[in-house]
Amino acid sequence: MGKKESMKMNNNHEHHKAVSFTGKSIVKATVFVVVSLFISAALLDILGYLDFNAFAGFKSVTKTKEPKFPYGCDVVQNQSHQIPLSPNRASTTLKPNRLQPSTCPSYFRWIHEDLRPWKETGITRGMIEKASRTAHFRLVIHNGKAYVKRYRKSIQTRDDFTLWGIVQLLRWYPGRLPDLELMFDADDRPVVRSDDFRGQNKEPPPLFRYCSDDASLDIVFPDWSFWGWAEVNVKPWGKSLEAIKEGNNVTQWKDRVAYAYWRGNPYVDPTRRDLLRCNVSEHEDWNTRLYIQDWETESKEGFKNSNLENQCTHRYKIYIEGWAWSVSEKYIMACDSMTLYVKPRFYDFYIRGMMPLQHYWPIRDDSKCTSLKFAVHWGNTHVEKAREIGEVGSRFIREEVLERKANLTRQVELWEDQYFHDLTNKP
């Protein structure tokens, strides 16, 4: 499901009481939000009190009683973001690392990297205001309440669902969320280019969004679909995951179709149109089964042919970006099928914690067809290893991305001690 797949709907289209914050305190506070916001995706049934219908000024959010979660997070694993080209020869000894309850999710360490441009200077008022040029909304959290000002409407209801997640965070961790202020851009592609902030111009705006790339400084944030994507009938992540788990049990891995499956909108980006060349034809079989998703028709027919839980029927599933990174990533990887991951340009908040040949199989972008054919052939001749890659990838999505809420508070405290020990200024 690409970023612009919803009936061609994803086209990349004060009165408030100012709260004064020091730059360094903002850095410390934003870390808490980036680390913890996605945790609340599984908790959509417990909604907050944010008024989404009237944002002329800032609206307040009320908090409720604090739940109790045990501490259990020790260290951040030292992993790198590696998505290499598909190998000509696969390793014959795959040893996936089992998840260790006492360790933090591996992608936590990338928050330090995302905030590195502001480590020396802190974040100033001028930097924040500069980010308003493209932001959809400004969020201020002060004394446990959230204040939001909208600048422009986002695509569909992305901003609403993102704010919904923040409301849940406030409810589940009352009194724990630091005062902060941030700007959020809910469009697809990153806009803060690192080349524009070299030399004397070293004050990039701290702008949050759903994905970034190696040439940009945008700060990645969990995407809105974790709390639901109403326009294409996608339920909150917790409910979607439960449905996919049930779908996994319908067809056991060894009984699944031994080809690579993809369904989506190919017209959002040339790389997807190029993927269609790899479909089976009377002249060539690249070991793929590719299908075009018509979201306009699906909407008219009640989305009866697009249920995520009904798409776990193949041993291999292809992930490929659309206009930017695609929200389909987590749903594809949750199927227990071995994910064939076409070399991406963009990254979201958790992909950098994943490793090739452990969580997924990398596919060349400049030679998709031959790379896909080789991957499927390898998997069908190394069935147990292919199944293990699929299962480890799915376990990462289930346990690392969703079920680590118990580790959150301890992780933040560790970071405050180890990395932000000198950021002692208070709002």
N, C-alpha and C positions, 0 to 999 in steps of 0.2 A: 504494500500500500504506500505509494509515493507521497511526497509532500504536496503534490499538485494533482492528486488523483481523484479528488472528490468532485465529479461532474465538472471537471476543469475549473474547480472552485478555488484552487490555491494559487491564483495569479499574483506574482509579486507586485501585488498591490499592498491673582492666586490668592485663587483665594484659599490660602492654607497657612497654617501656623508653622513658620519655619523652625526647624530643629537644627541646631548647630552641632556639627560633628568634626572631630579631628580626623585627618587623613589616615593615620595609623589605626585608629580605633575602627574605622570603616573597613579596612582590610581584614581585621580580626573578626568583625561581625559577619562580613560577607562569606567568610569561610564556613561559618556555622550553617548558613543558609544553603550553600551549595552542597555541603556534605549531607545535610539532613532532609532537604525538602522532598527528595524522591521517596523517602521512607513512608511518607503519609499516603502514597498512592494506594496502598492496600486498605486504607481506612476510609474510603470515600463514603461509606454508609454513615459515618459520623460527621456530619457537615457543620460548617461554621455559620456565622451570622453576617457575612459580608454582603452589603447591598450593591448588586451589580447594575442596578437600573439608574442610579443617580450618582454620577461622578463629577458633578460640576466643580466641587472642591474636593476635600479629602473626607473619606468616610471611615468611621471607626469600626474596629472588630473587637468583640468581646471574647474573653478567654474563660475556660472552665477548669474543673479540677484536674490535677496532674495524675496521669497513670504512673505506675511503678515499673521500670525496666531495669534488669540487672546489668551491672557493668561486666564486660567480658572481652574487651578489645585491647590487644597488647601492642603490636607493631604493624607497620605498613610494609608489605613485601616490596622488595626492590626489583620492579619489573620495568621493562621498556615498552614503548609503543612500537610494535613491529608487525607490519603486514607486508611481507616480502612477496615476490613473484612466485607463482606456482612452481615447485621443483620438478625437474625432469625425472628425478628418482626420489621416491619417498623413503623416509626412515622406516626401518623395520622394527624399531624398538620405541614405541610410543609409551611414555610413562606419565600420564596426566597427574598433576598434583591434586590430591584430594583436598577438599576444603577443610581448613583447620578452624575449629570453633574459636580458638583464642587469638586469631589474627584478624586484622581489619581487611576489608575489601581492597584488592590491589590497586584499584583506580583512585583511591583516596589520595595517593601521593601526587597525582597530577594537579590537584588543587594548588599545591605550592607552585608548580610550574605556571599555571594559568595566572597566578597573582604576582609572578616574578617581576613584570614590568613596573610595578608600584612598590616593590620591596624597599628600595632606597629612598624614594621621595614621599611615600605615603600617597593618599588620595586627597586631593584638594577640592575645595568647592568649585573652582573653575573647571577642573576635569569633569566633575559630575554634570555641571551645566552644559559642557560641550557634548556630552552623550545625549542630551535631549533633542539633538538635531534629527535623529532617526528613531528615538524611543517611542514606543506605544504608550507606556505608562511609567510613572515614577512611584516607587514604593518607599514609604518611611515607616519604620517600626520604632516606637518610642514608648517605654514603660509598659510593654506587653500589649500594646494596641497597634494595629496597622492602619495607615492612612495612604490612600491611593489617589493619584490624579492622572487621568487619561489625557493623552495628547492627540491621539487619532485611533480610529477603529482598526483592529487587527483583522487578518483573514479569518472568516468564520467566527468561532468562539474561543480561539486560542487563548486570548488574554483572560477571559472569564475562568477557564479551567486552570490556568496557571495560578491565578489569584486564589482560586478555590484550594489549591494545594497549600498555599501559604497560610490560609485560614486553618486548615487542618494541623499544620505544623504548630501554630500558636496554641491550638487547643490541646495537643498531645504533649507539648513541652512548655507549659505555662511557667513564666518566670525564668526560663533558661535561655530564651532567645535574646541576644544582645541588641541594643539600639543600633539601627543601621539605616542607610539610605542607598537606594540603587535605582538605575535606569534599565528598562527592559525593552528590547526590540524583538517582537514576535514574528518577524519575517524569516525567510528561510536561510539565505546566504549571509556569511559574515561581511561586515563593512569596515571594521577597524583594521586597516592594512598596516602591517608592521613597517613597511618601507616608508610610510608617511610620517614616521615618528623616530627618525634617526638624527644624529648630529645634535643641533641645538634644540630641535623640536622633540623633546623627550617627555611629553605630557599626554599620552594617549588617554582617551576617555574610557573609563571602566564600564563597558556595556555588556549586559547579559543577553544571551540568546540560546537557542536550542542546539546549535552546532557551530564548529569553527574549523579552520584548517591551518596548515603549517605556515601560511603566509599572513595570518591574521592574529589579532590580540583579543578578539571577542571571548568572553568568559562563558563556558558552557554550563548549561542549566537543564535539569530534567524537562522533557517535552510535555506539552499539555495532554497528550493522549494517555499518560499514566492515570489521569483522572477522568478519561473518557473523550471520545470524539463523536459527538452526537450526530454530526452531519453524515457520517458513513456507518452509523450503527455499531460503533466500537465501544464496548463497555469499559468501565474502569479496569485498570491492570489486574487487580486482585481477582475480579470476576472473570476477566478474559483468561487469566492463567488457569483458573479452575476448570473452565470449559475446555481449554486446550489439553489439560491433563486427562480429562475424560476422553477427548478425541484420540489421544495417544494410546489409550487402552483398547480402542475399537479395533485397530489394526496393529498387530505386533510387528516389530521391526523386520524380522526375517520374512514376513508375509507381505511387506510393502512393495510397491512397484519399484523395480530396480533401475529407475531413471531419475534424472534431475528435473525438479518441478519448479516452475515460476509462473505466477499470475500477477499481472499488474498493468498499469498504464504505460505503454512504451513511448507516448508522444510528448512526455514532459522533458526529455533530454536526449541528445544524440546517442549517448552510451547505451540507453535502453533500446533504441531503434536498432543499434548495432547488434544487440543481444538476439534480436529476432532472426538474424541470419543463421543462428545456431539451431533453429527449430528443425524437427525431423521433416524430411521431404522425400519424394520418390527417388531422389538422386543421392541423398546423404542422410545418415543418422548419426548425430553428434551425441547420442545418449541423453537427450533432453526432451522434455515435454513442456512447451511454453504456451501460455494462454493470455489473450488480451482481456483486460478487465474494463468493461464499459460501465462506469459509475452512474451515468445518467439513466441507463436502462435498469441497473440494480436499484436505484432509488425509486423508480416507478413501480418496480416489482417487489418492493419491500425487503430488499437485500437478502432474498432467500437463497441466493447462490454464492454468497460471500461470507458465510460464517467461518471464522478462523478455525474453529475446532474441527471443521470438515476438511481441512487442508493438510492433515498430517497422514497422508496415505502413500507417500513416496519415501524411499530411503535417503534421498538427497534433495535439499531445497536450496535454491539460488537466492542470494541477497545481492542486489545491485542498487546503487544510488539513483535518485531521480534528479530533480532540479538541484537538490542539495542532499544531505543525508536523508534517509527514509525512516519513518516511524515503524515500518514493517519489520525492521531488524529484530526487535525483541520477540515478535510473534513468530517469525520464521525460526529463530533459534530455540524457541520453547517447545518445538515439535519432536524433539529427540532424533530428528533426522540429521545427518551430517550436513552442516551448512557449507555451501560452496560460496565463498565470500569474494566477490569481484573487487579487485584492488580499488580502494576508495580514495577520494580526495578529502572528504570531510570526516570529522569525528564528533561523536556525542560524548556524554559525560562518563560512560562506562566502557566503551570499546577499547580504550587504551589499557584496560586491565586484562584484556584477552590476548591469548597467544596462538599463533598459527600452529596447526597440527596437534594442538591440544584442545582448543575450543572450536575451531573451524578449519576448513581447507582453503587456502588462498588460491584465487583464480587470476590469471593474467588479464589485464584490461586491454592490452594490445593484441591479444590472440585468444579471445574468449572461447571460440568453438573447439579448437584443439585442446585447450586447457581443461575445458569442461569434460570433453570426451575422455581424456586421460584420467581425470579425477574419478569419474564414475567407474571406469574400467578398474582402476586401482581399488576402489571400494568394494566392487563386486568380486574381486580376487583376494581381498583381505577383509572379509565380512566382519569379523569380530572387532578388528581395529577401527573400521569405519563406524560401526555402531558405538564404540566407546567414545570416539570423538564427538558424535552426535549427543550422547548422553552427558558427557562432561560439559559441552556447551550449554545444554539445557539446564543442567544443575547450576551453572554459573548464573544464568538468567534468573532462575528461581531463588537461589539461596543468597548469592552475592548482591543482586540488584533489589530483591524484594524483602528478604527475610533477615536482614542484618540490623533491624531496629534496636536490638538489645545492645549493640556495640556503639551506638551513636554517641551517647553522652561521654563515655570514657574516651573515645577517639578525639573528641573536641578538646577535652582537658589535656590529653597528651600533646596535641598540637600547640595548645596555648603555652605549655611548659617548654616544648622543644624548639618551636619555630617562632612564636610570637612573644617570647619572654620579655622582649624590650618594648612591646607595645602596651604601655601602661596608662596612656591617656584615656580619660573617661569623657563621654559626652557631657 
